[in-house]
């Protein structure tokens, strides 16, 4: 099979066919067999090409990108998935909920929740060479947030190319009611307790994300530069989970308390 670009192992037609499979699974709430098994020659660049097709189709359908998500940035998440490097995806306008929202459970597959911090940018960030200091200078506010995972590829044995192709398994995010300046809280030491139906099911501290959650945002800016892209002012960046994902059932209520930053809540209906 011919390689069509540097770092690619699949041709454009195969990449488009994979994007079609994932689009159908998203629409049906189902899953597909692991891409990495069926296409062992698939590379990270191929998987981002699949993701870009999905992104461009959503834009054509009238949706607007409001941010990005970074995944697999903590040891807890890497151990939970067996994947040892970060990835990223895009966040669209219809994937954002406010704290207290009722989330339609049936819209998603493999529903899990993660605990994160979100960075709201007031200036563009681009790599290479983006640093934590650059991120903090470009951040208008930091918001406690939950990420709802929505995987459309069978979970067991996934590799990085599976998760990237699936837009890093992003379903939605739930934003807390309060925003904080970067100097109002110690961003390395934000602790969180997550309750599911009144029982604590996960806890963690924000420094588990690469030592500082802003490190993930800097990583993303540098990674995007290699793809001819950058982070824009106004975007919301989910910096990566500092807990393991918690499985959710219909009817569950989630309450996450962030040290010094209040609560984020949602209910799955």
Phi, psi and omega in degrees: 000128185290146173271130187262347179203161180305130178083002181261143176246347181243152176278169186297324181295320179292318177301315179296323179295321177295319178299322177297317178300315182292324177297318179294320179294323177297316181294326184268348186075021182256191178228161176241164177295154183304130177292321184299330178283318183285333181229074184298342179275359183294138181250171175301320180296323175300316184292323175291330175295319175300313181300320181295325177297313178301314180300312183294325177294319179295320177297316178300327179282000175103005179273159186236133176287128178245353180177192180223157173239144174249134182238160172061043182262345182248157177299325180299316181287323179295321177292326181291332184251343185077014180249136192248014176222151180292165171217178178214161176215181180250153179244128178258165186301329182274009179252014184247125175239155174266155178306139183093358185290153168264121186261127179288101186303318185292351180285340188242159174244153179050054191286122176221159181234141177236158183253127188214173165245143178247135178257126177258118187271143172245007175209155179290151175232131178219153176255187357285168175087010178292136184242170174303319180298321177298318180297312182297323179292332182266003185264123175284316181201163174241138186231133172294144187208156170247143172251134175260119180274145185215082186274134180246013175235139182310139192283317187296124175080014178299151172245179183299327182290330176293312184292320180296315180302327182270030181053041179056029175061026179284127171258308182193173172226153178240119184264140177291165185280347185239144176248148185229140171292156183294340179265003180273336181225154174276103189293346176276342190234037173274110177273154180218140174240121181255125177251138176239111184055041175085358180247131178291122183245341178207155173209160180184179178227143191297334179294349176294344177274090175056026180089336178194129184300334177292339176298322178296321179293319176297317176304317182295315179302319179289322178293318180297327180301325179292340178255014178070031185228170176208168175274137185255154174303137181094345180286150176255125184247115172283117194275355179117147186282140172249020167226168171286155178291142179252126179292141185239143173243160177301136180094350182291144172247132182245129175231121179241123180258124180254130183302117178076002185233004177087199185244152168236130183229155172198163177226139183260119186241000000 
